[in-house]
């Protein structure tokens, strides 16, 4: 997918730390075609790459492109460089 924009490595490190600690996190996101932000709470089970796009998967099976993230546990992606 050529429109994918990688997220900050520092923010990715935050996601890895949450996954390692297996603690629930509130994840706010916005898909490009969505009218508003949405949120989900869950435990990050995996961070992976498919077709050159980074994703996270929660233990309940929910999957999300990382460039759709807005914030995780109150930490906003735009605050990371």
N, C-alpha and C positions, 0 to 999 in steps of 0.2 A: 504494500500500500504506500504509494508515493506521498500521500498527505500526512503521514505520521510524523509527529514532532517529538523527539526524545525528551524525557523530563530531566531535570537537574540530577546529577549524580548524588548530590547531598540529600535530596529528597528521596531518591531511590534507597539510600542507606537507611533512612528513617523507616521505610517500608520493610526492609530486610530485618531491622531490629524488632519491629512489631511481629513479624512472622516468626522470628527466633523465639521471642518471649511467649508466643501463642496467646496473646491477650486480645480480647475483643477491641475493635476500633470502629469509630463512626467514620464512614467514608462518604464524602459529598462529591458528586460528579455531575457533569453535564455533557450529554451526547450532542453532537453538532446539530442534529435535527430535532432536538427537544426544545420545548417552549420554556421550560424551567429546570432548575437544579433538582436533583433527586438525592436521596441518601439511603444508605444501607449500613447496618451494623453487623459485624462478623469478625471471625478470626481468619487472617491471611494464611492460607495453606501453601500457596506457591506463587512465585514470580517467575515468568517464563517468556520466551520469545517465540512467536509463530509468524511466519511470512514477514520477517523483519519488523514486527510490531511487538512492543512489550505489553504484557498483560499481568493482572493479578487474578488469582482464583481464591475464593473464600472456601471454608470447609463445607459450606452448604451447596457448593457447585457454582455459585454466582461468579461470573467472569467480567472483567472490565479492562478496556484499553487504558494504559497509564496516562496517555495524553488527554483523556477526558476527566481526569481528577481535578477537583477544585481544592479540597482540603481533606486531611486525615487527622482525626482527633484534634481538631481545631487549628492545626498547622496548615496554612495555606500554601499551595504549590507556588503561587506567584511570588512569594517572599523568598524563594530560593533562587540562587543564580547558578 
